[in-house]
Amino acid sequence: MQSLLDLKLLATFVRAAHSGTLSATAIQVGRTQSTVTMQIQRLEETLGQSLFHRSGSGVSLTGAGERFLGYAERILRLHDEAVSAFSDKGLHGSMVFGCPEDYLITFFPALLKSFGTIHPDVEIKVVSAPSPELNRLLHASQIDMAITSTPEIHDRQKIVRTEQLAWVGSKPTLELHDFPDGAIPLAMPASNAMDHKAACDAMDEAGMRYKISYASNSLTGLIAVARSGLAISVMMQKAVPADLYILKSPMPALPQLGLQVVTSDTARSPAISAFGDHIRNLLPFL
């Protein structure tokens, strides 16, 4: 009798095939790297084929692995569709969802709670990173879906909502901060974030002197520095805490960013599609 294929092993194999590393796969499937290695080995033993070349930099598919990947993806997709079509409990499945930290804190609790109430059997793992990094992870199929920022705010086909960037300080005006040397100290997101570029471009165009005193992708860290009064920060206006102030002139105007929902080319399950539709329907009203 032929051995039956284990769906969990197939899911791990597909993740590893797209991510190229077992360490990234372990994070995505919520297992240790040694467990992922054992799962791949069990699948290879079942098939009687080596599916991956191993190296210090990661894993790559063998010829047999490339042929099997298409089968594995089709089996998993058909499984999810069948369960969704015939189960009284609704959607099943899992996904890896990416989101910048400020959107994650501001919007994600409501999105997750409302979706989880309707579809309690869908597991959502979350990765927090700036939009450029999320775009890279999507392209590499290391995450399934993400909310990302874009400066292109006029494409109504893609943009779910727009958000205003704001200068943030511990006092109501720039003058009250009384920075000593004339150069305005800024607490900024890391240099690969769109907020960072937008803020620097605005200061340069206005001809205002500034220095980057603190850089981090942690919204909590930026808020802490702004509260200390040692620097001015930049963040999404909706994420500004009640005890901080949005600064206007003479600080230069900042642009709006568009929020869009982007799905990896390999992510096609009913659960992923349903969560994407849920975000597009709800996010404009949060």
PyMOL commands that set and color helices and strands:
alter all, ss='L'
color gray80, all
select helices_A, chain A and resi 7-19+22-29+33-47+63-86+101-106+108-118+131-139+175-177+194-206+219-228+237-239+270-285
alter helices_A, ss='H'
color red, helices_A
select strands_A, chain A and resi 52-55+58-61+93-99+122-128+145-150+159-169+184-188+210-215+232-236+245-247+256-263
alter strands_A, ss='S'
color yellow, strands_A
deselect
rebuild
show_as cartoon
